[in-house]
Amino acid sequence: MFDGTNWIDPCDCNINIINAYGVFKLIDPRGCILNYFDGTSWCPITCPCVCPDGYTYNNATNACEASYIIPALPSGGITYDLLHGDTNSAFNDLGARLYEDISTKIFPINGWQDLTCGVGSACYRPTDNSGLGTQLVIQQVSAPTNDIFDSQGSAANGRLNIAGVWGYNPAPFPQDEWLTVNYCINILVQKTYIFAISGDNQIKASITSTTFNGGGTTNLINLWGSASPTGIPTSGSYTNPFKIWHMFPITLPIGSHILELSGMDFGAPSQSFGGEIYDITEADLITMMASTIVTPADLEPYILFTTRDLVTVPPLQVAGPGELITWRCPDSSPVDFCNGVPSCLVTDSLPCDGGTPITDKTEINIWYDNSGSMSSTRDSLELMHATLLQTSLLPYYGNNVILYNERVKVLNMFDGSWNYDERFVRCLATERNFNRSIDATVDQVINLTYSDESDVYGYGDSTMFNASSFTTAYALDIAYLRTVMSSVGYTIKGTAFRINTGPSSYPGFRELTRATFINNGVYTPPDNVNDYYAINFNCNLDTLAGSTPIYYKNQITAAMSALGIDIP
């Protein structure tokens, strides 16, 4: 269309026309019928499908679709969130080792500390045939100032600090117990890959395959924190399993393989284990290890698998030691055991009109606990609301700032006659038109809560979580939330953001937030909302306090995406 100066594509949605009332209105060719006159007849303008970020067009369904992983829902025992493991400047402070090709070795290969030699890294001996055979030859050791593999005294450097995982609930997964993850890997080309592992205090790896080593399950490598070649796992806290990033060339045949990694911690102060597979030649890896000008970004194109990718929002979960857990998916689809731990693959579909579940009939409440420790978080939330979030959502409210401010509000839990002080559950139950004029056309309410503790729920101090009881106020608020969810004729969704205002701050409140959505002890339906988890509600248990507006905007985007709501 020619506006008198420029030709403008109507599909760019930047054309305003004057309506019958003399008011300029932005035309939306995807939301209304738009025709052009070719001199003979009127022809419809058909714009190409534009999908939001993260979505791809499905021609068969004429919809924008995105698939993502959410944790399977547990019942029947204690679970732990799979989070980024602890970091420590000692992790990989001796850099990385590249050993000889292990494809023809006698498995398993056991790493152990030969005390007849000494306690240093030179005396840590990965040896085939269960530690009783031939010691592996070291091809290359990384340069001491290599930024990819050597921590150089920083807890931010080294592959274990980058890729390590561990379980927390909020207490760490127990000592002297194996924490295990399984991951499915599809090998398309038979060749030599680089398999790398490290763990505090020890790590073991197995592979199940129909094609590798004659099929079945093969215990590949055990890096013992032990002075015994056959591996008495807790015989000593020798450090070389985590001080070194151990890398083993191995030929993997075409086919599907299940990689099993297990880590065991002997004690404080840190716990973490990690593994990666690289699609890189030994010669190129040796060059990379010897260099002092490389960065972790140089390794990224070669990473075929990394435990770092098992850290998701909301977090995946693992069973506690000896726990018999029944897992299910919220949509009754089969549980997937191929993504490290039990999980569900969810597909979100949006109409192919650039649309989103956010409309001008959506109300969003951003609740914050107005205690003193939350003031910096409150300031960032209010700034985010007035800037980044407004920019993202304003088109869905007709570019009308007045309507946006009516529909999207930042609310103080202590304000006004409602006084929901420190009651995040009650805030999640907020119905439409709260603190607004009555509008029965509102068909969706999103409640986002931010709090670091709750006196009224019994966790306003350092009290540890008690899974066998809850306060009367908590029980009443859960009952109210469940009543609202079963009675309203419109959608209510939300996320509880637990703010971490300091090291180990309010640990009981963190676990209470988790138990509100994930069964623990007496916290099961109808005394929590586990049956609404991942469908209507989820939680973020370790949101930073006083961070930037863009940080909170990204946290909201991720949490809402997991609930099927797209916030650009």
C-alpha positions, 0 to 999 in steps of 0.5 A: 500500500502506498501511504503517499511517501512509502510502499508498506507491506500490509502483512507488517501490521504497521498500517493505520486507516481512518475508521468511520469515526475519524479515528486511526486504527491499526489494521491486522490482516491476520485478525480480519479480512483484508482485500485489495482491488486489482481493477476488476475484482476484490482479492483477499490478502493472505499473509504468511504464517508468523510463529512466535519465537520458539514455535515452528509452523506445522503445515498439516495443522496450520498451527504454530507448535512448540515441544518442551519437556516438563517433569513427570508428576511423582507420587509415593515417595520423596523426590529431589529436584535435579538442579545445577550442581555445586560449584567449586574452584577445586573442580577441574583445577588440574584441567583435563586428560585425554586418554587413549581410545578405549573401544577395544579395552576390557570393560569396565575401566576403573580409576583408582588412587595407587597409594604405592605411588602417591596421592597426586594426580599422576598416581590416579590410574584408570585401568581396564579389566575392572582395574586389574588390567592395562593402565590407560595411556594419557595422550594429552593434558590441557594447558594450565591456562586453558579456559575450556578445561582448567578452572584456574582457581575459579568456581566459574571455570572448568567443565564440571562447574559448567555441566555438573548436576545434583539433586536438592529438596532443599537438602542435597541428595544423601551422601554415600548414595548413587544419584542416577540419570539416564539419557537416550542418544541416537548415533547416526554415524559410526565413528569415534566420539569423545566421552568425558566425565567428572564427579565429586566424589566419584562417578560411574557410567554404563551404556545400554544398546542393541549394537554396542559391545554385542548388545545389552548393558555395559559398565564402561567406566568407574572413577572411584574415590578409592585406593582399591582398583576394584573400587571400594566406593567409600574407602577414601575421599581421593580428589582426582575424580573431580579435580580432572575432567577425564576424556575417553575416545570410544567408537559408538555404532549406529543405533539408539543407546541409553547412557546411564551416569551415576554420581556419589558424594562422600560429604561437604562442602560440594556435590556434583557430577557431569558428563558430555559427549563430543563429536570431534576428532582426537587431533582437533581436541588435542589442539584445543587442549594445548591452546591458551586462547580458546574459550568455552564457546569454541567447544559448543559446536562439538557437544553432542550430549551434556548433563547441563541440558538436564537442568530445566524450568521447572526442574526435572525430579529424581527419586530419593534413595530406595523410594518407589515412585509412581510417575505420571504425565498431566495429560495422561501421555506416557512418561518419557525416561529418555531425558535424564529422569522421568519427564513428559513431552508436551506440545503447545499449539497456537493458531497460525495467526501470530496469535497467543493465549494472551488477549485483551481479555486477560488479566495479570496480577503480579503479587509481591510480599512487601517485607523489607527483604523484598524491597529491591525485588519489588522495585525491579518488578515495578520497573519491568511492568512499566517497561519490558512487560508493557512493550511485549504485551501492549499489542495484545491490549490494542496498544492502549496503555490505559487498558494495559494498566487496567488489565496488568497490575503489580499488587502488594500482598499487604495492601488494602482491605484484602491483606493477603500478607505473605499468603502466596496460595491465596494470591494464586486464587485471585479471581477476575476483576480483582481491584478493577471495575467489573468486566464479565468478558475477562476469560483468563487470569494469570497470578504471579507471586513473589515471596521469600517467607511466610509467617502466617504459613509457619516459615518466617524464619530458619525453621526447617520444613515439616512434611507432617503438618501445616498451619490452619491458614495454609489449609484454608488458603489451599481449600479456597484455591481448590474451590475457585479452580473447580467453580469459575468458568474461565481459566486461572493459571499462575506461578509461585516464585520463591525469592532467595534473599540469601544463602539458605534463607528461609529453607522451610518456606522454599520446601513449603512452596515446592510441597504446594505443587509436588507431593511430600508427606501430608502435602497431597490433594486435597491438601495441596494442588499437585493435580493442577501442577504443570497444567494450571500452576508451577513454581520457581524455587530459586529466583534471585532477589533484587535482580534486573527487570530483564531477569524477571521478564525472562523468568516469567516468560519461561514459567508461562511457556511451561504452562502453554502461555506465550509471552513474547 
